[in-house]
Amino acid sequence: MNTGDTAWLLAATALVLLMTPGLALFYGGMVRTKSVLNMLMMSFVSIALVTVVWLAAGYSLAFGGDAFAGLVGGLGHSGMRGIGPDGVHGTVPTLLFATFQLTFAIVTAALISGAVADRAKFSAWLVFVPVWTLLVYVPVAHWVWGPGGWIVDRLGALDFAGGMPVEIASGASGLALCLVLGPRLGFKKDAMRPHNLPMVILGAGLLWFGWFGFNAGSALGANGLAAAAFLNTLAAGCTGLLGWLFVEQRRDGHPTTLGAASGAVAGLVAITPSCGTVSLLGALVVGLAAGVVCSYAVSWKFRLNYDDSLDVVGVHLVGGVIGTLLIGLFAERAMTGGTEGLFYGGGLVPLGRQLLAVAAVALYAFGVTYGLGRLLDKVMGLRASEDQEHTGLDLTVHAETAYDHGVLGHGAPVSHSVLTGTSAQKVDSQA
């Protein structure tokens, strides 16, 4: 056990955990005032839900010894049995490694909430998160990081910090879930602007801060690889931001605050799988490509008629695909220890491996999530009622408001029944 590596991973774990509250603020600022608290709650409750299932079975299935052809681990460590304080994973305590990986699972589940903002039943979300974690995140994490996982250990594709299990899985799952739910009331008709851009910027800043733990922490040590991943993360976030603003200025004539936040996140998403495999030059290109492409991708929902409320598909799925595929072009032996991309003499084979891995993860995550969403919709209903959606989920579900102005909507007074939650459904439908 190395004390320096352990100290760094303890700090990185705390940084990654902070990303989920950061995501809550990022998403919360992007929705309308009537659903702010619901958006915050969907992220915060994910911390508790994922932690329970991860400790019960998720860690064992993801990182236990391979149980079936590189597809899933065993249950030998369910309930964290057999793992004591002296157990070691590499140079760090196994318990710390398990906690670090837990923070990845938490933020991945929370990411999906952005695709279904304003209209998903909170009760259904409480069921969806733990089941999705076990059925989608855990197997994909084993494929990529688990001992004997087929994507890295058998196929030979690369993913340093989670482009496939985190970004592509959450993006493809978000697409599936928003297709099951259908569009929000007023989609493509009503203005659905972010209600609090300072909150969005604050959330993006916390995400960026936490991302250093996410990417550099994945080196699992206080070493040169962690330093390279740290710098690559900073660089790609910057070029992603600049690329998005360039497109906005050229296309719309205005570089926006929302664009700056979204561009930074797009760059960070794309560099996640590649931060430990590409040089600084590669990181700059990866971030720039994500900022430019994702700035166009977020508009696809209007053409294809799927309501991805907060652009999980346009940023996380598209950005994750970009970052994962560009490894096949920009990977350098000095970073990977062996594999080289097409631009460094590695030929087309590495790119082909990345493409196969991306397709497998995206199709698996989409298919399983779509089936799970349909099942939950049939059993308990996945979408909030039309009255709840019209009034806002903050009042009708949580009996609270983010901003208490003493009145609701067009001058309707706040009733005692609304504030106490005893009859939230009776809120004036005009509110």
Salt bridges, closest charged atoms under 4 A:
ASP66 OD1 - HIS142 NE2 2.76
ASP66 OD2 - ARG154 NH2 3.34
ASP118 OD2 - ARG32 NH2 3.43
ASP118 OD2 - ARG184 NH1 3.45
GLU167 OE1 - HIS316 ND1 2.77
ASP252 OD1 - ARG251 NE 3.26
ASP307 OD2 - ARG184 NE 2.73
ASP311 OD1 - LYS301 NZ 2.92
GLU340 OE1 - ARG333 NH2 3.35
GLU389 OE1 - ARG383 NH2 2.83
